[in-house]
Amino acid sequence: MRKNRVFLALLAGLAMLFLSAPFFGGREFTGMDERTGLVVERYAQEVGVGERPPLINTDRGDLLLFLFALSGLAAGFYLGHQWRDLFGSGKGGFSANPGPERDY
């Protein structure tokens, strides 16, 4: 029990240290887009290729949320269909009632 408390206290201390670093660091951290964007833009200007709009613009409305929900729905249907093959059935599996047998 004592080891668990020491471990949790250490974990909480490390979490506070890492989460507070951006607030007390004194400088802003730039993302990878800002650093690599300069290199990519320079080479794009050398070959004469400009910036183009995206093929599917997900910045308008809730299109990105809709696509995310649609992919989650498709993954859920697939996982539900393959449940017995993935996790087993019957006495050794997760489900208590194996249900009807399927012939594939």
N, C-alpha and C positions, 0 to 999 in steps of 0.2 A: 504494500500500500504506500509506503514511504517513497519507493522508487517511482511510482506512478505520479505522485505529487511533484517530485523533483523534476521529472521529465516534462510534465505539463507546465510547470513554472518556467523551465528553460525554453520550451516551445513558445509560450506566450511572450517571453522576453525577446526572443528572436523575431517573432512576428511584429512586435511593436517597433523593434529596431528597423526592420526592412520597410515597414509601412510608413514610418515617420521620416525616412531618409529623403523622399522628394520634397517634403514640406520644409525641412531644415537644412537642406543641402546648399541653398543659396544660388543655385543655377537651374535653368530648365534643361530637361533632357530632350534632345531632338530624336525624332523617330527615324526609322530606316528610310522612309520615303523622302525625307528632306535631304539625307546624305547621299543616297543613291540617285535621287532625282536629278541632282546637278550633273552627275556623270552621264546619265542617260540623255538628258537634254543637250549636252554638249555634242555627243556623237550623233544625235538626231539632227541637229543643226548642220553638222558637217556633211551629212548625206542628203540634206534637203527635205527631210520628212518632218512635217509639223504635227501638232497635237490634233487628234481626231476625237469626236464624241464616241462614247461607248456604244457597242452594238445593241445591248439591252440596258437602257438607263433605269437603274433601280433606285435612283434618288427621288423619283416622283411618287408621292403618296405612299401606300402600303404595299407596293409590289414586292419588295424584298421580304417583308413579313409573310405575305401570301406564298411566295415561293418556298420559304423555310417551312411553313405549315404543310404545304403540299408534299414536300420531300419527307417530312416526318410521318405523314399519313401513309405514304407509299412504303416507308421502312417498317411501319407498324403492321401493315397488311402482310408484308413479306415475312416478318418475324412471327406473326401469328400463324401463318400458313406452315412455316417450317418448325414450329415449336417442338413437336414430338421428335423430329429428326435431330434437332440441336440438343435438347435436354433429356430425351428419353421419356418413356411413359411406363405406367404400371407400377409394379412393386418397388423397383429401384429408382424410379424417376421422380419428378416433382409433382405430377398430378396423381391424386388418389383414384380418380375415375378415368381409366384409359380411354373410354369411349369406343366407338366402332373402329374396326380395322380399316386401313386404307390399302388399296392395291394400286401401286404406281406403275 
